[in-house]
Amino acid sequence: MKVAVIDVGFNSLKMVKYRVEPNGFTKAYGQLGVMARLGDGLDKTGFLGKEPISRTIDAIRQCHEAATVDSIKHVLLVGTSPVREAANREEFLRLVEEETGLKMRLLSGNEEALYGFLGAAGSVHAPTSLFFDLGGGSMQLTYVERSRVRKILSLPLGALRLSSAFAGEEGRFSRKGREKMAKRISQILPSRRELGLDEDAILVGTGGTVRAMARYAQEATDYPIDKIHNYVIGYDLIQQMSREFFRLNRDELGRIDAIGEDRAGTIAAGGLVVRLVMKRLGFRNFTVSTHGLRDGLLAEFLERGVRTSLGIAQLEELESVAPREETTPRGAGARELAECLARNGIIDGRQVSVLSTAVERGRAQDSLEANPSSLFGILMSEDLPMSHEDQLFMVVSLVKARRPRAANWLLERYGAMLTREDLKSVKKMGAALRLMEILHRSGAHVRVTYSGGLRISIVEGESAFPLELAKSAARGLSASIKRSVDIFVSTKEVGRQAESLRAGD
C-alpha cells in the first residue's frame, strides 16, 4: 500500500510519499515541497490573500497529480496555523475541495503538536523530552515524561511570521529590530518551571529551519556522517550560527547550499528562536528529528483509518498508537543469550539495546549474506531510535560479525566518533551477534545459563540445528569474552552433544 501525506503550513507545503509493507513497516520514498507562503499578509489583515490562496491550491493540485501518477489511492491533506487563524478559512477549505478534489482536515494547535510527537516517538530515543516543531507561522511544544504527554503548547513563534514582523527592507534585521524580536520571543516562551520539565529531559526539534541548521552545522564542522536525523547540536554552535545568519544578507544566505533561496529569508529568525528556547529552558544541546507531523498522521491512519475534519484527535488515542521501546532482542534464542550476558556483567544495558536493534535490523537486511559495504550504507541511512554513535557502533558490530577486515576499515574511518570502550567491545559485540542470529534463525528452543562460563542448551525444532555454524560462532564469542561457551544439542530422535568450547580453543 502507498500513502501520501500533505501538510499546508504558514511558509511551505510539503508532501511525503510512504510505502507500507504487509508487516506494517513504513518507508518514505519520495517527497515534494513548495514554498507557497500561504500565510503572507495574514498577520496584517487577518485573511488569507488571493495570491497566497492561488499559489497554495496550485501546489496542492500538483501534489495530488504526482500522487495519482504514482498510483497512490490514500492522500491525507491537512492544514495548520495559517488556515485555522484565517477569518476566511471556510471559504479556503471549500475552494481547496472544489478545485483539487481533496478534502482538507484542519488541525488544532494541540493536534499539530500531538501528531508531531507521535511521528517522532518511534524514531528518537527520548522517553522524557521536550519536543518542538518550528514552522513558518507557529511553534508547537510537547513535553513528554516517561512516554506520557504532560504539556502541550502552540505558540505564535514561526520563522516566517517573525521575519515579516521584525525584518526591515530586503529582509535584513537592524540591531533594534533584532532586539525587539528577541524580547518578543522571550515574552512568549514559557519557563522551565511552567513546563514542569524533569531534570533529565532532553530537547528534540524538527521543522524546515531546524533541518537547514543541522545541515549547515555539519558542513561547518566536517561531520563524517551524512545523516541529519538524531544529529545532536550544542548550544555554543547554535549561538555561533545564529550570529552568522544575522550578519549575512538574504542573497548571501541563499547561496549557502544548506540553506538555499527558499529558506534564506527566515533562517535568521528561526535560528534565534532555537537559540532562545535552549537558553531560557537551560538545554546545552538538542537532537534533530526529521520525523514529525506527517509521520504521526500516517501512523494514526494505519491504526485507525481516515479521521474526519470534525473528529478531534484525543491525547489517549494518539498515545496508544505510539510505539513502545524494546530493550532486548526479539526471538527467544537471541533474547536468552543477551539477558544472560547482561546478568553476568559481560555486556551492559546500552550494549543490550544496541544488540536488540542489530538483531532486528540485521535480520531484515539478510545480514548473514549481505555485502558489508552495502549493509553499512543501508543501515546507517535508516532513521532508528538511537544516537549516531550508537547506530555506528551497531552497524560496525554487524559488519564485524561478517567481515572483520571491512569492520577494521570502517573503524579507521569513523572510529573517532566512538568511545574507547566501544572500540574495545566491537569484537565481543560482533561475536555475540553472530551467535544470536544463528540461534534465532534455527527456530530451536534455547536455554542459556552461566556458571563461570556460558552453557547453551538447544532442543531442535522441525529442522536440524546448524551445529557447525554455532560451534564456529561460539569459539569466536568464547575468545572475545575470555570465558567458556558450551553448546549442547538434543532432539527427540537422538541426543548429540557438541564438544565443550573453552576460551582460547
N, C-alpha and C positions, 0 to 999 in steps of 0.2 A: 504494500500500500504506500502511496505517496500523499503527503500533506504539505500545503503551503500556508505560512502564517504571514500576514501583512499587518504592520502596525504603523499608524499615521501619527507622527509626533509634531511638535512645535516647529522644528527645524527640518527634519528629514522624514522620509517614508522609506520603509525597508521591508523587503520580502525575503524570507528564508525558506528553501525547499528541503523537505526531510523525506528520507526513505525509512519505512518502518518494516522490519523483518518479522517473520512469523513468531519468533521468540520474544518479540517486544522491543528488541534493541533498535534504537533510532540513530540515524546518522544524517547530519546536514550535508547536502551535496551540491548546493548552489544558492546564490543569493543575488538580489538586485536592489540597489539603493538609489534613491533620487532625492536631491535637496529641493523639495517642493516649497519649503518655508511657508507652511500654512498659517503660522502664527504672525506673519508680518503685519504690523499695524494693529494687532488685536488689543494691546495694552492702551493704545490711544483712543480707539473707537469703541471697543467692546464687541465688535463684529468681525467675522471673517470676511476679508476683502474679496472682490470679484476676481482679481488676477490670482491670488493665492488659491482660491477655490478651483479655478480653471486648471492651474498647474497640478494641483493635487488629484483632481479627477482624471486628468490625462495620465498621471503616474499610476493611479490605481488601475486604469484600463490597460496600461502597458503591462503591469504585473499580472493581471488576470489573463491576458493573452499569452504571456510567457508560460503561465501555469497550464493553460489549455493545450498549448503546443506540446508540453511535456506530459500530457495525459494525466494531469493531477485533478482528481474529482473533488477533493476536500480542500477548500480555500477559506481560511479563517481571517476575517478582516476586523480590526479593532481601531478605535480612535481614542486618543489620550487627552492631555491637558488643553490643547487649543480648541478641541471640539467641545469638551464639557464646560469650558469657560465662555464660549461664544453665545451671544444673545440670539443669533440666527442658526443655532445648531440643528434645530429640527428641519429647517429648510435645507441645510447642508446634507444631513443624513438622507433626506428624500432625494436630492439631486444625485447623490452617490449611487443609490439603488437604481434610480431610473436610467442613469447613463452608463453604468458599468455592469448592472445585473447582480451586484454583490450587496448583501445587507451588512452594514457596519454595526458592530456592537460597541457601544460607548462604555468605557471603563471609568469607574470612580477612582479617585486618588488612592484610596485604600486597596482597591482591586489591583491597580497598577503596581503598587508596592508588593502585594502578596504574590502576584504572578512572577514578579522579578525574583523574589525569594525562592519560590518553587522551582524556577528554571535553573537557579544556581545551586540549589541544595544537593543535587546529585553529582555535581562535578567540582565542588570545592569542599575540602575538609575543614569545616568551620561550624561545629555544633553550637558554639557560643560566639556570636558575631554581630556586628552592626553592618548591614548590607545597604549600600547607597547606589541608586541608579540616577546618574546625572544626564538629563535630557536637554532639549532646547528650551522648553518652557518651564519645567519643574524638576525638582529632585525628590525622589522617594527615599525615605529612611525606614528600614525594617530591622528591629532588634530581636534577635533570636537567642534564647538561652537554653542550652541543652536540647536543641532541635525543636523548641516550642516558641512560637511568636509571642513576644511580650509587649511590643510597642510598634505602632505604625504611624508615620507622618508623611504628608505630601506638602512640600514647601515650594514657593514661587522663586526658585533659585536656578532656573535653567540658563544655560550659557548664552543662547541667542537673546533671551529676554533681558538679561543683564547687559549684554553688549549694546542692545538697542537703547537701553535706558541711560547708560553712562558713557558710552564712547562718543568721541567727537567726530569731526569730519574725516572721511576716508577710514573710519574705523579705529583711529588712534585714540589712546587714552591719555588725557592730560594728567598731571600729578594730582590735581584737585579731583578730577573725575574718578581716578583710581582710588583715592582715599574715601570718596563718598560711597563708591561701590563696596569697598571693604567694610565700611561702617554698616551699610545696609545688610550685607551678608551676616555679619556678626550679630546684628539685632535679631535676625530671624532664626539663626541656628540655636537649637536647644543646648543646654549644658549636659555634662556627663551625669549629673545627679538627676536632672529632669528625665533623662532616658533610662535611668536605673541600670547603667552599664556595670557588668561584672568586671572585676579587675583583670580577668583572663580573656576578655572579649577581644577579638581581632576585627580589623576593618577590611571589608570586601567591597570593591567598587566595580561598576560596569557603566556602559554607555559609550557613544562615539568619541567624546572628548577623552575619556579615560583610556580607551584603546589607543588613540593617537598619542597620548602622553607616554604610554608604555612603549610604543614603537620608537618614539623619539629618545626615550631613556636608554633603550637597548642599543640604538645606534651610537649614542654618545659614550657609552661605556664599553663598546665592543663585546656585548654579551654573546657568549659562544653558542647559545641555543636559539634557533629561530622559532620561538613559541611565546605567545602573549598570555594565554590562559594560565592562571596560577603564578604569574610572574609577580615578584614582590618588589615594591619601590619604597625606599626610605624617605623620611621627611626632608632631610638635607638636600637630596636630589630634586624632590618636588619643589622646594623653595628656590633652588637654582634655576630650574626650568621656568617657573612662574615669572621670575625676574627677567629671564631672557625673552619670554613671549611679549612682555610689555616693552622691551627695548626695540623689538623689530616691528616694521610696519607690515601691512597686510600682504603686500607683494613679496616681501622677504620671507614671511611665514609660508606663503603659498608655494614658494619654490623648494621648501623642505619636503622631501618625499613622504616622511612620516605624518605630515600634517595635511598638505595639499591645499588647493584653492578653496574647496568647499568648506573646510574647517578653519581656514585662516582668520576669518572674521570673528570667531567665537572662542578660539583656543585660549586666549589670554584670560577672559572672564571665567571660563571653565576651570583653568588651572588655578586661579585664585580661590574658587570655591573649594576645590580639593585641598589646597594648602590650608585654608582656614578651618575646614572640617577637622583636619588632622591636629592643627594647633589647639583649637578650642576643646576638643574632646580628648587630647592627650595621647594620640596614636603616633608612634615613632615610624611606623611603616603601614602599608596597606597592600592587599592582594588583589590583583586584577582578575576579573571574571569576564570571559567572552560569552557567557550564558546568562540569560535573564528572562525578560518578559515573554519573548516569542517561544522560548523553550518551555516556560511554565504553561502557556496557553496550549501548547502541543500535549504536554503531559496530562493536563486535565481532559482534553479532548479524547485522548486514547483511553482514559479511565472512565469518563462519564458521557462522552459524546458532545454534540454541539449544545452550548448554553445559549438561550435566547437573550436578547438585549435587555429583557426585563428580569432575567434570573440573576440576581446579585450573588457573587461568589462569597461564601462564608468561610471564615478562618478554619473552622474544624474540618470542612470538606477538603480544603487545599492541603492542610497538614496531613490528612490521611493519604493523600496522593504522593507526598514527598517520600523519597527513598530513605531507608534506614541503613546505617553504616554496618558493614560486616567486618569483623576483626580477625576471623580465622577462615582458612580456605574451605570452600565448598567441596564436597567429596570426602567420604569417610576416611579413606586411607591418608590423604593429604592432611586432613584436619587432625587425625590422631598423631601423626608424626610431628606436626608443628606444635601442637599442645604439649607433647612430651618434651620436645626440645626446650620450650619456654619454661615449663615447670621445673626443669633441672638446670636452669641458668645458662644453657648453651646458646640461646638467642634471647633477645629482649622483646618487649612489646611492640616497638616500632618495626623490628625485623619480621615479626609475625604478620603485621599488617602489610608490609611490603611483599612477603611471600604469598599472602592471600590474594592480593591483586595480581601477582605474577602468575600464579597457577591459573587463575580465571582468564586473564588476557592472553597468556601464552598458549593455553589450550584453544582459545578462539582462533588463534592465528596458526594452528597446527605447528607449534614451535619445535616439536621434535624433529621436523624435517625442514623447517624454514631456513632460507639463506640468512646468515647472521646480519648482513648489511641491510637486507630488506626488513628483517624483523626489527632492527633498531629504528629505521625510518618510520615504519608503521606504528609501532608502539609509542615512540616519542611524540608523534603527531596527535595521538589520542588525548582528549581532554578528560583525564582521570582525576578523581578527588584526592590529589596528593601534590606536594610541592615539587618543583622542578628537580630538586636534589633527590627526593625520594623516588621520583619517576626514573631519573637517570640511574640511580642505584638498582632499581628493579630491573631495568632493561639490560644493564651491563651484567647483572647476575644471571639473567636468562641466556644472554649470549655466552657467558662463561660456561654454562651448562652444555652448550652446543659446540662452540669452537673457542677454546681457550686463547688461541693466538689472536683471534678477532677481538676478544674482550680486552686483551692487553693493549691492542692498538687504540680501542675506544678510551681506555684509561689514560693513555698517553695524551690523547686529545682533550678529554673532558675531566680528567682526574682532579683538576684544581677546584672543581665545584663540589667535590665530595670531601667528607671529613677523613681524618687519618684512620679512624675506627672503621669507616665504610670501606676504605681501600683494603684494610686487613681482612674484612669479612666477606669480600666478594667471592673468594674461593669456597668458603663454607656455604654461602647462600646458593651458589651455583650447584654445588653437590647436593644440597638438600632439595632444590627444585627438581633436579634430575630424578631423584628417587621418588619425590612426591607425585610427579606426573606419571611415573610407571605404576605406582600404587593406585592412583586414581583411574587410569585407563584400564587396568586389569579387571575391574569390576569385582574383585575379590573382597572378602571380609577381612579387615585388618585390625590387629590389636597391637599397640606399642607400649612396652613397659621399659623401666630403667632401673638398673642396679649396678652402678659403676660403668655401665655401657648400655646400648640400646638392644632390645630384643623385639624383633618384629615377627609376630605370628600371623601366618597367612592361611586362610581357608579358601581354596579356589572356588570360583563361581562356575558358570557354564563353560567357559573356555579355560584352557591351561594357563597357569600363571607364567609370565615371561621370566623365568628364574635366572637365566644367564644375564639378561639385561639388568635385573635387580641386583645381582651379585656385583656386577661392574660398578653400578651406581653406589652401592653400599660401601665398596672399597674406597671410592672417592670421598664419601662422607666421613668414613672412619679416619682417613688420613687427615682430613681438614679439621676435625674436631678433637683429634687425639684420644678417641675412645672407641671401644669395640662396637661393632654393629653386627648382630647375629640375626639371620633370617631363617625361619622355619616354615616350611610349606607342607600342607596336608590336603588330601582330597578324600571323598567318600570311598573311592575305589582302592586307593593305595596311599600309604604315607611315605613321604620322602622328605629329607632334611638337607638343607644346604650346609656346606661346611661353615664352621664358625669363622667370621671375618673379624680380625683384630686390627687395631691401629698399627699401621706400619706394614701390614701384609701386602 
